[in-house]
Amino acid sequence: MARQLENDLGIRFGETTADGRFGLEWASCLGMCDQGPALLVNDRVYTGVTPEQVHVIIDECKSTFGAHAREAVHS
């Protein structure tokens, strides 16, 4: 899943996309061991994530947070 995130976003963990919309950071614990693998995007937790779902989650984030993220980058 981590490799899929890096590939889909074009960045590595510890980096942020050029447009500032996405960053990848490791988390030691989300408290979701029984539902992992899990992702935390802002305040939303995604559980039972597979590499195949990563692209869908990224697209969902782009549509949900897209306008807000672009606004924050340009202000």
WOKA-V258242 format. One record per pair of residues at least 12 apart in sequence whose C-alpha atoms are under 6 Angstrom apart, sorted by the first residue. I is the first residue (numbers start at 1). GAP is how many residues later the second one is. If there is no record, write none. Layout:
i=I gap=GAP
i=I gap=GAP
This chain:
i=1 gap=50
i=4 gap=47
i=13 gap=12
i=21 gap=48
i=35 gap=12
i=35 gap=13
i=36 gap=12
i=37 gap=12
